[in-house]
Amino acid sequence: MDEETRKQTALGDVAARQLAIATRTVPQMITITPRWLTHLLNWIPVESGVYRLNKVKDASNVEVDCSARDERELPETFVDYIENPREYNLSAVNTVLDVHTRVSDLYSKPYNQISEQLRLIIETIKERQESELINNKEYGLLYSIVPSQRIKTRTGAPTPDDLDELITKVWKEPGFFLTHPSAIAAFGRECTRRGVPPPTVSLYGSQFLTWRGIPLVPSDKVLVENGKSKIILVRTGEAKQGVVGLYQPGLPGEQSPGLSVRFMGINHQAIASYLVSLYCSLAVLVDDAIAVIDDVEIGKYHSYNYQ
């Protein structure tokens, strides 16, 4: 008898699955990244949404003397301040989440629909926050670097020599390199070619390549354009006159520093709305707290001939 016409003698898989409970996951989203930059920055609470960065007008005019064993007069001096210091205003990343009450009432087991929707919205907002910290034209890292702190690669691909030169620009306790993962891979290839594989360090439970003890931190928000990217070196912390993140504390409906979720009500179409807001900015306290290598080629590969 043909297999197709043989009589079924037991319950089949398709029918049996109708009585089975599938193990479900929470919604996954490929755009979620570790966002290392926000972890590594020092964050300062800002009252009233304004951070005033005061500076020395001309440090070279401050006179001191190493006294000899005589009675010479000591210099008289003072430290002047710039009269119009820059003020940083917090930037807002906002969106409104709409959820139909029928959906949240009927389909919230085993996972709450509102909670999962808010979780994914918040993840997306935090991804945008990291992008703005790097690329915002008003306060982003790449737009806060003075010309004297910009260099270019010698041969296109990022070499150990290039990163050494970058360190000379931020030599006062540099914190970390920040660049696209492809640029880190390109640097690794140049190290391999020279026989100097970079060591690794463990941070937040993950492994990072390092150079001269400084971790190379990946972020896909450092863009790649026409096969080229950038490598940023950052010193962090207010005490070190570095780069600091800014946020607004004590927001209504605060979920985490600088981020709030507020219920806006239910309209006549039975749709509930939630306002999700994140307020942040970034300040570079002194010019030598940050530097960058421009025009980093990420597509250079090498052939290795083994005898």
Secondary structure, DSSP 4 states (H G I P E B T S, - for coil): --GGGSPP-S--HHHHGGGSPPP--PPP-TT----HHHHHSEEEE-GGGEEEE--BS-GGG-------SS-PPPP-----B-SS-EEEEPEEEEEEEEEEHHHHHHS-SSS-HHHHHHHHHHHHHHHHHHHHHHH-TTT-GGGS--GGGEEE-SSSS--HHHHHHHHHHT-SS--EEEE-HHHHHHHHHHHHHHT-PPPEEEETTEEEEEETTEEEEE-TTS--BTTEEEEEEE-B-TTTT-EEEEE--S-TTEEETTEEEEEEEE-TTSEEEEEEEEEEEEEESSGGGEEEEEEEE----------
